Amino acid sequence: MNEIVLDASIASLWLRPPGSPAAASAQALLKRYEAGQLGVVVPRLLFLELLNVAGRRWRWAEVALIDLATRLEAMLGDVIDPDLGRVASWTARGLTAYDATYVALAEERGVPLITHDRQILAVATGIAQAVDAR
């Protein structure tokens, strides 16, 4: 089974109706994951970022946010935080510490990071892959 790290730019597309090629590609990854054909590893930060997007940008109500928190923990079981030294190294290369967390985890695991974030794709070549490239 292939393993990937994905960031909030991809996981947030799992929560919205498909409407773009990136969303369709993200949904295809979700289907592969749910079918047991793909392993997904994420840092705990992903849950916080998704709750933040759903609450602040999409203005979900408290009940929906609590439901999301419960679903995320049940859905994504492989939660691993990377070494902070690696996060610091990627932050020094121009990424936010948040984005560097995903890159550092992918680097540690020796697997690709799937993202829709242009800055990550520009800085972490060789590790980060565009979602529509999968």
N, C-alpha and C positions, 0 to 999 in steps of 0.2 A: 504494500500500500504506500502510495506517495504521501509525504507530509509537507504541509505548508504552514507558514505564519501568515495571518492576515491582520490588517489594521482596521481602525474604525471607519475609514473611507469605504471599505468593502462591506464590513458587517452592517453598517448603516443602510446599505443598499438592500440587505436582506429584510429590512423592516419596512420597506416602502414598495409600492406597486412598481413593477418594471416599466420603464419609460425611456430608457436609453440603452445603447449597446453595452455600456459598462454595467448597468443594472441587470441586463439579461445575462451577461457573463458571470456576474456575482451570484445570480440565482442558480446558474448551472453549477457553480462550485458548491453551493448549499445542497443541491440535489445529490451531487457526488458524495459529499460528506454524510448526508443522511442515509445514503445507500451503503455506507461503510467502505466506499472506494477511495476515500481521501481522509487523511488525518489532518486535523487542524489544531495548532497550538497557539495560544494567545497569552499575553501578559494580563494580569488583573486590571491594569489600566484601561483595557478595552471596555470593560463594564462601566467604568466611570465616564469614559468619553461618550458611550452610547446613551447613558442616562442623561448626560449633559445636553446632547443634541436633541434627544426626544423632549426633554423638559423645557429647554430654553429656546431652541430654534423652532421645533414643531409644536411647542406649547401643549404637550400631553398633560392630562389631568393626573392627579396623584394616584388614583386607582390604576390607571394604565401604566404609570411608571413603576409601581410596585409589582404589577403583573410582569412587566418587562424584566425587572430585576430577577424575579423567580425563574422566568423562562430562560434567561441568559445563563444562569448558573447551572440549570439542568441541561441546557443544550450544548454548552461548551465546557466539557469536563477537563480537558488538558490545559490547565492554567499554570504557567511557569513564568516567573519573573527573571529577567536576565541579570548578569553581573553588572553592578553599577559602574565599574571601571570601563566596561565596554560601552555603556550608555554615555559616559563622559567623553570617551574617545569620539563617538559619532556626533555628539553635541559640539565638540571642538571643530568638527568638519562642516558645521553650518546647519545642522538639524536642531529643531527644538528637542528638549529632553524627552518630550512625549513621543515624538516621531522616532527619536534615537532608540527608544525602548523596543520598538518593534524590529528595527534593523538589528540591534544587538542580539535579540532573541533568535532571529533567523540565522545570524552569523554563528552563534553558539551551537545551534542545532544542525547547521550545515544544510539548511533547506531554504527555498526561496520565500521571500516576503511578497505577498500579492497585495498591491495597492493601487489606488486611483490618484495618489498624491504626486503631483509633478516634482515638487522639491525632493521628496524621497527618491523618486526615480532618477533625478539628476545627480544626487549626491552618492547614492548607494548602488551604483552600477555593479552588476555582477551578483548582487544579492536581491535587489528589488526588481519585480516584474510587474508590468501593467496588467490589470485584470483582463483586458480584452486580448492579451497576448496568450492567454491560457487556453 
